[in-house]
Structures are given as C-alpha cells and as structure tokens.
Amino acid sequence: MYEEVRKCFSTVSNLEALYVGKTDDTEYNENRHKKEYANIKIIAKGTPQLISEGEDYLIKHLKNDFPCFIDNKNEGSAGNPDANMLYIAWNINYENINQVDEPEIFDNPYELVKD
C-alpha cells in the first residue's frame, strides 16, 4: 500500500499538502477536513490495531518522501482508537485547467490483514 501511495503522489508536481489519518466514520471525517483539504480518500480497511500500525508506517515513510508536504504533527498514530479505516487527505495547487493531474488513488481500499 505504501508503495502505491508514494508512487501516486511522486508524480504530482504541484502537490501542496498530504495528511494521513484514521477514522471509523467517513461522514464525520469528511466534514472535519473539508476546510483544510480538497480531497479525502479511504485507502485501507481493517482492525483498529492494523489501521493504527498502517497509519504509523505511512506517516513515518511519507515524512521521509514528502517532508515539505506532510501535515501530520504526530510521529505516528493518534486519535480514535476504534478507527477501522485509513485515509489520505491532500491538496493540489492547480495553476490552470491544463494541470488537472489529480492522482489516481485506489478505487477499492486495501484490506489490511495480519501475516
């Protein structure tokens, strides 16, 4: 999952911000972030433990890959301990209509499972 996210956003030259989070309520989540981020997408589903581990992993690695853009203040998972969905929120600075190159994020969220 991480490789797909990294690959997706590495092609966006006009990326402004990325945020990784977890939730158990997509409607609340979208309302919470709609003033800050134009795009929010659920990228994985799973148990709260696996979602927290996935959030930790993504934040850590995306901070290395996109240090100027990642908005997460914490180094790892925080917030809702019952969250069963992982999401990414982002903004892209469209300078003109020809730059609408929004990344192709997963149409179907990953299902996180324990090995």
Contacts in CASP RR format, 6 or more apart in sequence:
PFRMAT RR
TARGET T0000
AUTHOR 0000-0000-0000
METHOD contacts of the structure
MODEL  1
MYEEVRKCFSTVSNLEALYVGKTDDTEYNENRHKKEYANIKIIAKGTPQL
ISEGEDYLIKHLKNDFPCFIDNKNEGSAGNPDANMLYIAWNINYENINQV
DEPEIFDNPYELVKD
1 43 0 8 1.000
1 44 0 8 1.000
1 54 0 8 1.000
1 58 0 8 1.000
1 110 0 8 1.000
1 112 0 8 1.000
2 57 0 8 1.000
2 58 0 8 1.000
2 61 0 8 1.000
2 62 0 8 1.000
4 106 0 8 1.000
5 43 0 8 1.000
5 58 0 8 1.000
5 62 0 8 1.000
5 88 0 8 1.000
5 105 0 8 1.000
6 61 0 8 1.000
6 62 0 8 1.000
6 65 0 8 1.000
8 103 0 8 1.000
8 104 0 8 1.000
8 105 0 8 1.000
9 15 0 8 1.000
9 18 0 8 1.000
9 65 0 8 1.000
9 66 0 8 1.000
9 69 0 8 1.000
9 90 0 8 1.000
9 103 0 8 1.000
10 65 0 8 1.000
11 101 0 8 1.000
11 103 0 8 1.000
12 92 0 8 1.000
12 101 0 8 1.000
12 102 0 8 1.000
12 103 0 8 1.000
13 101 0 8 1.000
14 92 0 8 1.000
14 93 0 8 1.000
14 94 0 8 1.000
14 95 0 8 1.000
14 99 0 8 1.000
14 101 0 8 1.000
15 66 0 8 1.000
15 69 0 8 1.000
15 90 0 8 1.000
15 91 0 8 1.000
15 92 0 8 1.000
15 93 0 8 1.000
16 69 0 8 1.000
16 90 0 8 1.000
16 91 0 8 1.000
16 92 0 8 1.000
16 93 0 8 1.000
17 36 0 8 1.000
17 37 0 8 1.000
17 69 0 8 1.000
17 70 0 8 1.000
17 71 0 8 1.000
17 89 0 8 1.000
17 90 0 8 1.000
17 91 0 8 1.000
18 62 0 8 1.000
18 66 0 8 1.000
18 69 0 8 1.000
18 70 0 8 1.000
18 71 0 8 1.000
18 88 0 8 1.000
18 89 0 8 1.000
18 90 0 8 1.000
19 33 0 8 1.000
19 36 0 8 1.000
19 37 0 8 1.000
19 70 0 8 1.000
19 71 0 8 1.000
19 72 0 8 1.000
19 88 0 8 1.000
19 89 0 8 1.000
19 90 0 8 1.000
20 55 0 8 1.000
20 58 0 8 1.000
20 59 0 8 1.000
20 62 0 8 1.000
20 70 0 8 1.000
20 72 0 8 1.000
20 86 0 8 1.000
20 87 0 8 1.000
20 88 0 8 1.000
21 55 0 8 1.000
21 72 0 8 1.000
21 83 0 8 1.000
21 86 0 8 1.000
21 87 0 8 1.000
21 88 0 8 1.000
21 89 0 8 1.000
22 51 0 8 1.000
22 52 0 8 1.000
22 55 0 8 1.000
22 77 0 8 1.000
22 79 0 8 1.000
22 80 0 8 1.000
22 83 0 8 1.000
22 85 0 8 1.000
22 86 0 8 1.000
22 87 0 8 1.000
23 29 0 8 1.000
23 80 0 8 1.000
23 83 0 8 1.000
23 85 0 8 1.000
23 87 0 8 1.000
24 80 0 8 1.000
24 82 0 8 1.000
24 83 0 8 1.000
24 84 0 8 1.000
24 85 0 8 1.000
26 42 0 8 1.000
26 85 0 8 1.000
29 40 0 8 1.000
29 87 0 8 1.000
30 40 0 8 1.000
33 40 0 8 1.000
33 89 0 8 1.000
34 40 0 8 1.000
36 71 0 8 1.000
36 89 0 8 1.000
36 91 0 8 1.000
37 89 0 8 1.000
37 90 0 8 1.000
37 91 0 8 1.000
38 90 0 8 1.000
38 91 0 8 1.000
38 92 0 8 1.000
39 89 0 8 1.000
39 90 0 8 1.000
39 91 0 8 1.000
39 92 0 8 1.000
39 102 0 8 1.000
40 87 0 8 1.000
40 88 0 8 1.000
40 89 0 8 1.000
41 87 0 8 1.000
41 88 0 8 1.000
41 89 0 8 1.000
41 105 0 8 1.000
41 106 0 8 1.000
42 85 0 8 1.000
42 86 0 8 1.000
42 87 0 8 1.000
42 109 0 8 1.000
43 86 0 8 1.000
43 87 0 8 1.000
43 88 0 8 1.000
43 105 0 8 1.000
43 106 0 8 1.000
43 109 0 8 1.000
43 110 0 8 1.000
44 51 0 8 1.000
44 54 0 8 1.000
44 85 0 8 1.000
44 86 0 8 1.000
44 109 0 8 1.000
44 110 0 8 1.000
44 111 0 8 1.000
44 112 0 8 1.000
45 51 0 8 1.000
45 84 0 8 1.000
45 85 0 8 1.000
45 86 0 8 1.000
45 109 0 8 1.000
45 110 0 8 1.000
45 111 0 8 1.000
45 112 0 8 1.000
46 84 0 8 1.000
46 85 0 8 1.000
46 111 0 8 1.000
46 112 0 8 1.000
46 113 0 8 1.000
47 84 0 8 1.000
47 112 0 8 1.000
48 81 0 8 1.000
48 82 0 8 1.000
48 83 0 8 1.000
48 84 0 8 1.000
50 112 0 8 1.000
50 113 0 8 1.000
50 114 0 8 1.000
51 83 0 8 1.000
51 84 0 8 1.000
51 85 0 8 1.000
51 86 0 8 1.000
51 112 0 8 1.000
52 77 0 8 1.000
52 81 0 8 1.000
52 83 0 8 1.000
53 77 0 8 1.000
53 112 0 8 1.000
54 77 0 8 1.000
54 86 0 8 1.000
54 112 0 8 1.000
55 76 0 8 1.000
55 77 0 8 1.000
55 86 0 8 1.000
56 76 0 8 1.000
56 77 0 8 1.000
58 86 0 8 1.000
58 88 0 8 1.000
59 70 0 8 1.000
59 72 0 8 1.000
59 74 0 8 1.000
59 75 0 8 1.000
59 76 0 8 1.000
59 77 0 8 1.000
60 75 0 8 1.000
60 76 0 8 1.000
62 70 0 8 1.000
63 70 0 8 1.000
63 72 0 8 1.000
85 109 0 8 1.000
86 109 0 8 1.000
86 112 0 8 1.000
88 105 0 8 1.000
90 103 0 8 1.000
92 101 0 8 1.000
92 102 0 8 1.000
94 100 0 8 1.000
END
